[in-house]
Amino acid sequence: MGVNSVAAAAEQARLLVQDGQFEAAWVHLDWGLRHLGSREDGLALRGAVGQLPPLIWGEVRWAKLLGMVGYRSGDLELIGRALAAMPAGEGHGLRAYGLLQAGQWQEARRLAADVLSTDAVARRVWARTSWELREDWRQAYDIVLPLESGRDRALLRVDYAVSLVDSNDDASARTEYAQAIRDFGRDHWGRISALGNRGVACLNLGEFAAAEGAFLEGLQTSSRVGVPDHLPLLWRGLGTVWRAHGEYRRAIAAYRKALPAAGAAWGVDQLQDVFLARRAEAYAWGLLGQIDTALDTIFALQSELEGGPDLLRRTWIDVALWRLKSGDARGAALALADAPLVSEQEKATGAVIRAELARRSGDMGAALGLLHTAQLRPVWRMELSLVFPDLFGLLGPLPTPPNWVVDIEARGPITVRMHRQKLELPPQSDAAALLVLLCMNAHSLARERVVETLFPQATTAQRRQRLDRAVRQLRERLGWPEALRSDGQFVTLSSDPHWQLSLPTPAQADLFCEGRRDEWILQWRQEHSWFPVDSQ
């Protein structure tokens, strides 16, 4: 071929198409499809075929090739054009895929079955429609998964995992997502998606540490390779982990990072991201005890969803929840009556709201009955018990509410942790030293005192620049902008978490803020040590 990557093949094909050398372009495109290993490869091939003349579409082999380019790049319009150009007896796998997307599952499954042994697209459609029709779908995936390898197997595993989550089998889904991450190989888009969804499965199981690890790895990979598509999923997931730990302000900041860019026209996917992020933010406000803010967030969301009426109607379950928490039982009942209860979480929340309404009317038997029938995943049960403790108290002892603690370790290099998760704060940075300094001074210190202590040798301009940089870094690494307030007079830590500073014993005073040689640190070591300390 003379090329060593799909991207190079796609670029060569694009140039050949421009030059009218369609036969040679076909060879490069066909090679690219056979060696494709990522969504990025598919998009590169899609870009190469944009200027093909209509005459080409009349050839069956071109129509088949272009249909597969559409499939590999996620271009449903291109698939449709290719299918329209094919004779009725051709392209069974792609036709089945089009029927799947249109919700015509029975016909899609029939077409896919005709070419199951030879067509990877057909195998994916056949297994997926088996799930949609609830016809031995686990067995279907057991049949097709061994027939695939690489990215096609990864796509199958993701489809299977989605079905498992929808069947409340998050433990099996978690395993499938983990294997999909491996199978995606160099497909960063697929790997990040699988990481995010694996995190969701772990969240559903109450495995918060594993969930946080998956979301953080996804964010790091996304930043490293420049693939932003899954950032809303990752930030929402991370926010929900932090919310489960009682870090509500931090969670709110994460949910706001999950919102699409303001000013751009929002499509269906963007509206879905807004819907999920805003209602999650409202939940965090409610758990923080700010019910009015929770309701205001939902009402603002309803205004944003005017272009998506189905999503808008689903927000009435959130209105019902927070109206009931505020004591408005009648308003909650009216809102609940307007809520369609689409997702499993919405159905479970609806059952809990009805149970609380029954409890408040004095019907404890009905309340318990509704509570027992609610399909509550661990994290839903924990958070709803914080919203309605009297209701969940009917079942027995309540879980201990989460306590937001920031642990600052100064017995050695400065490290910061929340819920045992180490934050990426460089131990010798000005930001780390600033955090320790504030914790040693009742969490607030005059700005002038801060810069004199941290940067005694710097000029006035340098002091201002270094402090501003340290404040920005500390806010970023702690995870929410209000973590630190810096005005013209004072630098103050947020009162939301409990800041817990660990200092060395006199026998180990020389380890205080190890790695930094600030004058105030050296002085502390000398004053608190049982032994002489090197001050140089």
C-alpha positions in Angstrom: 0.0 0.0 0.0 2.8 2.4 0.7 1.0 3.7 3.8 1.4 2.8 7.5 -1.7 4.1 9.1 -5.4 4.4 8.5 -5.1 8.2 8.7 -2.5 8.2 6.0 -4.6 5.9 3.8 -7.6 8.2 4.3 -5.6 11.3 3.3 -4.3 9.5 0.3 -7.8 8.5 -0.7 -9.0 12.1 -0.3 -6.4 13.4 -2.6 -7.1 10.6 -5.2 -10.9 11.5 -5.0 -10.0 15.1 -5.7 -7.9 14.0 -8.7 -10.7 11.8 -10.0 -8.8 8.6 -9.5 -11.7 6.7 -7.9 -10.4 3.2 -8.4 -7.1 3.9 -6.6 -9.1 5.8 -3.9 -11.3 2.7 -3.4 -8.2 0.5 -2.7 -7.0 2.9 0.0 -10.5 3.2 1.6 -10.9 -0.6 1.6 -7.5 -1.0 3.2 -8.4 1.6 5.8 -11.6 -0.2 6.7 -9.9 -3.5 7.1 -7.2 -2.0 9.3 -9.4 0.4 11.3 -8.7 0.4 15.0 -10.4 3.5 16.4 -13.3 5.9 16.0 -10.7 8.5 14.9 -9.8 6.2 12.0 -13.5 6.0 11.0 -13.8 9.8 11.1 -10.7 10.1 8.9 -12.2 7.8 6.3 -15.5 9.7 6.5 -13.6 12.9 5.7 -12.1 11.3 2.6 -15.3 10.4 0.9 -17.1 13.8 1.2 -16.5 14.8 -2.4 -17.4 11.6 -4.2 -19.6 12.3 -7.2 -23.2 10.9 -7.3 -22.3 8.6 -10.1 -20.1 6.5 -7.8 -23.0 5.6 -5.5 -24.6 3.5 -8.2 -21.9 0.9 -8.0 -22.8 -1.8 -5.4 -19.2 -2.2 -4.1 -18.9 1.6 -3.6 -22.3 1.6 -1.8 -21.2 -1.2 0.5 -17.9 0.5 1.2 -19.5 3.9 1.9 -22.1 2.2 4.2 -19.3 0.7 6.3 -17.5 4.1 6.4 -20.8 5.5 7.8 -21.0 2.7 10.4 -17.4 3.1 11.5 -17.8 6.9 11.8 -21.2 6.8 13.4 -22.8 8.7 10.4 -26.4 7.4 10.1 -27.1 9.7 7.2 -24.2 8.2 5.2 -25.5 4.7 6.0 -29.0 5.6 4.8 -27.6 7.0 1.5 -25.5 3.9 1.0 -28.5 1.6 1.6 -30.7 3.5 -0.8 -28.1 2.9 -3.5 -27.8 -0.8 -2.9 -30.1 -3.5 -4.5 -32.6 -4.9 -2.0 -30.7 -8.2 -1.5 -27.4 -6.5 -0.5 -26.2 -5.1 2.8 -28.2 -7.2 5.2 -26.0 -6.2 8.2 -26.2 -2.5 7.5 -29.9 -2.7 6.8 -30.4 -4.5 10.1 -28.4 -1.8 11.8 -30.6 0.9 10.3 -33.7 -1.0 11.5 -32.2 -1.3 15.0 -31.7 2.5 15.1 -35.4 2.9 14.0 -36.6 0.6 16.7 -37.8 -2.1 14.3 -36.2 -4.8 16.4 -38.0 -7.9 15.1 -37.2 -7.2 11.4 -33.7 -6.1 12.3 -33.1 -9.4 14.1 -34.5 -11.4 11.2 -32.2 -9.7 8.7 -29.1 -10.0 10.9 -29.7 -13.7 11.4 -29.4 -14.3 7.6 -25.7 -13.2 7.6 -24.7 -13.9 11.2 -21.7 -16.0 10.3 -20.1 -13.5 7.9 -21.0 -10.0 9.1 -19.7 -8.3 12.3 -22.4 -5.6 12.1 -25.1 -8.3 11.8 -23.7 -10.1 14.9 -23.9 -6.9 16.9 -27.4 -6.1 15.8 -28.6 -9.7 16.4 -27.3 -9.7 20.0 -28.7 -6.2 20.7 -32.1 -7.0 19.3 -32.2 -10.1 21.4 -32.0 -7.8 24.4 -34.6 -5.4 23.1 -37.0 -8.4 22.5 -35.9 -10.1 25.7 -35.2 -13.3 23.8 -32.3 -15.3 25.4 -30.1 -12.2 25.2 -27.4 -13.4 27.5 -27.0 -16.5 25.4 -26.9 -14.4 22.3 -23.9 -12.4 23.6 -22.3 -15.7 24.7 -22.5 -16.8 21.1 -21.3 -13.7 19.3 -18.5 -12.5 21.7 -16.1 -15.4 20.8 -16.5 -14.6 17.1 -15.1 -11.1 17.4 -11.8 -9.5 18.3 -10.4 -6.1 19.0 -12.6 -3.1 18.6 -15.6 -5.1 17.3 -15.5 -7.2 20.4 -15.2 -4.1 22.5 -18.3 -2.6 21.0 -20.2 -5.9 21.7 -19.0 -5.9 25.3 -20.2 -2.3 25.7 -23.7 -3.2 24.3 -23.8 -6.2 26.6 -22.8 -4.2 29.6 -25.5 -1.6 28.9 -28.1 -4.4 28.8 -26.7 -5.8 32.1 -27.0 -2.4 33.8 -30.5 -2.1 32.6 -31.2 -5.5 34.1 -29.7 -4.4 37.5 -26.7 -6.7 37.0 -24.1 -4.0 37.6 -21.5 -6.5 38.9 -21.4 -8.4 35.5 -21.5 -5.0 33.7 -18.5 -3.8 35.6 -16.5 -6.8 34.3 -17.6 -6.4 30.7 -16.6 -2.7 30.8 -13.2 -3.6 32.2 -12.7 -6.1 29.4 -13.9 -3.6 26.8 -11.3 -1.1 28.0 -8.7 -3.7 27.1 -10.3 -4.7 23.8 -10.5 -1.0 22.6 -6.7 -0.9 22.4 -5.6 2.3 20.8 -9.2 3.6 20.4 -9.1 6.4 23.0 -12.7 7.4 22.4 -13.9 3.9 23.2 -11.6 3.4 26.1 -12.7 6.7 27.8 -16.4 5.8 27.2 -15.9 2.4 28.7 -14.0 3.9 31.7 -16.9 6.3 32.4 -19.5 3.6 32.2 -17.5 1.2 34.3 -17.4 4.0 36.9 -21.2 4.3 36.7 -21.6 0.5 37.3 -19.3 0.7 40.3 -21.3 3.7 41.6 -24.5 1.6 41.3 -22.8 -1.1 43.4 -21.7 1.4 46.1 -18.0 0.9 45.2 -17.1 4.5 45.4 -13.3 4.1 45.3 -13.3 2.0 42.2 -15.8 4.4 40.6 -13.7 7.4 41.4 -10.6 5.7 40.0 -12.4 5.0 36.7 -13.7 8.6 36.3 -10.3 10.1 37.2 -8.5 7.8 34.7 -11.0 8.8 32.1 -10.4 12.5 32.7 -6.7 12.1 32.7 -6.8 10.1 29.4 -9.2 12.7 27.9 -6.8 15.5 28.8 -3.8 13.7 27.5 -5.1 12.6 24.1 -7.5 15.5 23.5 -10.8 13.6 23.3 -13.5 15.7 25.1 -16.6 13.8 24.0 -17.1 12.0 27.3 -16.3 14.8 29.7 -20.0 15.3 30.7 -20.3 11.6 31.7 -17.0 11.7 33.6 -17.6 14.9 35.5 -21.2 13.8 36.4 -19.9 10.5 37.7 -17.1 12.2 39.7 -19.6 14.6 41.2 -21.9 11.8 42.3 -18.9 10.1 44.0 -18.1 13.3 45.9 -21.8 13.8 46.7 -22.0 10.3 48.2 -19.1 11.3 50.5 -21.0 14.4 51.6 -18.7 16.8 49.6 -21.7 18.7 48.3 -20.0 21.9 47.2 -17.3 19.9 45.4 -20.0 17.8 43.7 -21.8 21.0 42.5 -18.6 22.3 40.9 -18.2 18.9 39.1 -21.7 18.9 37.8 -21.2 22.4 36.4 -18.2 21.2 34.5 -20.4 18.5 33.0 -22.5 21.2 31.2 -22.0 21.8 27.5 -20.5 25.1 26.4 -22.8 28.1 26.8 -23.8 30.0 23.6 -23.7 27.1 21.2 -26.9 25.6 19.8 -27.8 22.5 21.8 -28.7 19.3 20.1 -30.4 16.2 21.6 -27.2 15.0 23.3 -26.4 18.4 24.8 -30.0 18.7 26.2 -29.5 15.3 27.8 -26.2 16.4 29.4 -27.9 19.6 30.7 -30.8 17.6 32.1 -28.6 15.1 33.9 -26.1 17.6 35.2 -28.7 20.2 36.5 -30.9 17.7 38.3 -27.8 16.2 39.9 -26.7 19.6 41.0 -30.2 20.2 42.4 -29.9 17.0 44.4 -26.6 18.2 45.9 -28.2 21.5 46.9 -31.1 19.6 48.5 -28.7 17.3 50.5 -26.8 20.4 51.6 -30.1 21.6 53.1 -30.7 24.4 50.6 -34.1 23.3 49.4 -35.1 26.6 47.8 -31.9 26.5 45.7 -32.6 22.9 44.7 -36.0 23.9 43.5 -34.7 27.1 41.8 -32.2 24.9 39.9 -34.9 22.6 38.7 -37.2 25.4 37.6 -34.2 27.0 35.7 -33.6 23.6 34.1 -37.2 23.5 32.9 -36.7 26.8 31.1 -33.5 25.4 29.5 -35.4 22.3 28.4 -38.1 24.0 26.4 -36.7 22.4 23.3 -37.0 18.9 24.9 -40.5 18.4 26.3 -39.9 14.8 27.1 -37.0 15.7 29.3 -38.8 18.6 30.8 -41.7 16.4 32.0 -39.2 14.1 33.8 -38.1 17.0 36.0 -41.4 16.9 37.9 -40.1 14.0 40.0 -37.4 16.3 41.2 -40.0 19.0 42.0 -42.0 16.5 43.9 -39.0 15.3 45.9 -37.9 18.8 47.1 -41.4 20.1 47.6 -42.1 17.2 49.9 -38.8 17.8 51.7 -39.9 21.4 52.2 -43.1 20.3 53.8 -45.4 20.9 50.8 -47.1 17.5 50.6 -49.9 18.7 48.3 -47.5 20.3 45.9 -45.4 17.2 45.9 -48.4 14.9 45.1 -49.4 17.2 42.2 -45.9 17.2 40.8 -45.6 13.5 41.2 -48.8 13.0 39.2 -47.2 14.9 36.3 -43.9 12.9 36.4 -43.7 10.0 33.8 -41.0 8.1 35.8 -38.9 6.8 32.9 -35.7 5.6 34.5 -35.2 3.1 37.3 -34.0 5.8 39.6 -37.1 7.9 38.9 -39.4 4.9 39.6 -37.6 4.2 42.8 -37.7 7.8 43.9 -41.4 7.9 43.0 -42.1 4.9 45.3 -40.2 6.6 48.1 -42.2 9.8 47.7 -45.4 7.9 47.8 -44.2 6.1 50.9 -43.4 9.4 52.7 -46.7 10.8 51.7 -48.4 7.7 53.3 -46.2 8.1 56.4 -47.2 11.7 56.8 -50.9 10.8 56.5 -50.4 8.2 59.3 -50.6 5.0 57.2 -47.4 3.3 58.3 -48.3 0.0 56.8 -48.6 1.5 53.3 -45.4 3.5 53.8 -43.5 0.3 54.7 -45.1 -1.6 51.8 -44.1 1.0 49.3 -40.6 1.3 50.8 -40.1 -2.5 50.5 -41.1 -2.5 46.9 -38.8 0.3 45.8 -35.9 -1.0 43.8 -33.2 1.1 45.5 -29.5 0.8 44.6 -27.1 1.3 47.5 -26.3 5.0 46.8 -29.9 5.9 46.2 -31.0 4.3 49.5 -28.2 6.1 51.4 -29.0 9.6 49.9 -32.8 9.2 50.2 -32.5 8.2 53.8 -30.8 11.6 54.3 -33.7 13.3 52.7 -36.4 11.4 54.6 -34.8 10.0 57.8 -38.1 9.4 59.6 -39.3 7.2 56.7 -36.2 5.1 56.5 -36.1 4.9 60.2 -39.1 2.6 60.0 -36.7 0.0 58.5 -34.2 0.2 61.3 -31.1 2.2 62.3 -30.1 4.8 59.7 -26.7 5.0 58.1 -24.3 7.5 59.5 -24.4 10.7 57.5 -21.2 11.4 55.6 -18.8 13.8 57.2 -16.7 16.0 54.8 -13.1 16.0 56.1 -10.0 17.3 54.3 -6.9 15.6 55.8 -3.7 17.6 55.5 -0.6 15.6 56.4 2.3 17.8 57.4 4.4 15.0 59.0 6.7 14.8 56.1 6.0 16.1 52.5 2.6 17.8 52.5 -0.2 15.6 51.2 -3.9 16.2 51.1 -6.6 13.6 51.0 -10.4 13.5 51.0 -12.1 10.2 51.8 -8.6 8.6 51.6 -8.2 9.7 48.0 -4.9 11.6 47.6 -5.2 14.9 45.7 -2.7 15.9 43.1 -1.2 18.8 45.0 2.6 19.0 44.6 3.9 18.7 48.2 6.6 21.5 47.8 4.2 23.9 46.0 3.3 27.3 47.4 -0.4 26.1 47.3 0.4 23.2 49.7 2.3 25.6 52.0 -0.5 28.1 51.9 -3.0 25.4 53.0 -0.9 24.4 56.0 -0.3 28.0 57.0 -4.1 28.7 56.9 -4.9 25.6 58.9 -2.4 26.6 61.6 -4.1 30.0 61.8 -7.8 29.2 62.4 -8.3 28.9 58.6 -8.0 32.6 57.9 -5.1 35.0 57.7 -4.6 38.6 56.6 -3.4 38.7 53.0 -0.5 40.9 54.0 0.6 38.4 56.6 0.3 35.5 54.2 2.6 37.0 51.6 5.1 38.2 54.2 5.3 34.7 55.6 5.3 32.7 52.4 7.3 35.1 50.2 9.5 37.3 52.4 12.2 37.9 49.8 9.8 38.7 46.9 8.9 42.1 45.5 5.4 43.4 46.0 4.4 42.4 42.4 6.0 39.0 42.8 4.1 38.4 46.1 0.8 39.2 44.5 1.5 37.0 41.5 2.7 34.0 43.6 -0.2 34.2 46.0 -2.8 34.5 43.1 -1.2 31.5 41.5 -1.2 29.5 44.7 -4.9 30.3 45.4 -5.9 29.2 41.8 -4.0 26.0 42.1 -5.4 25.2 45.6 -9.0 25.8 44.4 -8.4 23.7 41.3 -6.9 20.7 43.2 -9.4 20.9 46.1 -12.2 20.8 43.5 -14.4 23.7 44.0 -13.9 27.5 43.5 -15.3 28.5 46.9 -12.7 26.3 48.7 -10.6 29.4 49.2 -11.8 33.0 49.4 -9.2 35.7 48.7 -10.2 39.3 48.9 -8.2 42.5 49.4 -7.8 41.8 53.1 -8.0 38.1 54.0 -7.3 34.7 52.6 -9.9 32.3 54.1 -10.7 28.6 53.8 -14.3 27.4 53.2 -16.3 26.5 56.3 -18.0 23.6 54.5 -15.5 20.8 55.3 -13.6 20.0 58.4 -9.9 20.8 57.8 -7.8 18.3 59.8 -4.1 19.1 60.0 -1.7 16.4 61.3 1.5 17.8 62.7 4.6 15.9 63.7 5.5 15.0 67.3 8.4 16.8 68.9 10.6 13.8 68.2 9.9 14.2 64.5 9.6 18.0 64.3 12.3 18.1 61.6 9.9 16.4 59.2 7.4 19.3 59.3 6.6 20.2 55.7 9.5 18.2 54.5 11.0 19.5 51.2 10.4 23.2 51.9 12.9 25.5 53.7 10.7 28.5 54.3 11.8 30.6 57.3 8.5 30.0 59.1 8.8 26.3 58.6 12.3 26.2 59.9 11.3 28.3 62.9 8.4 25.9 63.7 10.8 22.9 63.6 13.1 24.6 66.0 10.4 25.6 68.4 8.7 22.2 68.6 11.6 19.8 68.4 13.2 18.0 71.4 16.5 18.0 69.5 18.6 20.6 67.7 17.4 21.2 64.2 19.4 22.2 61.2 18.2 25.7 60.2 20.3 25.9 57.0 
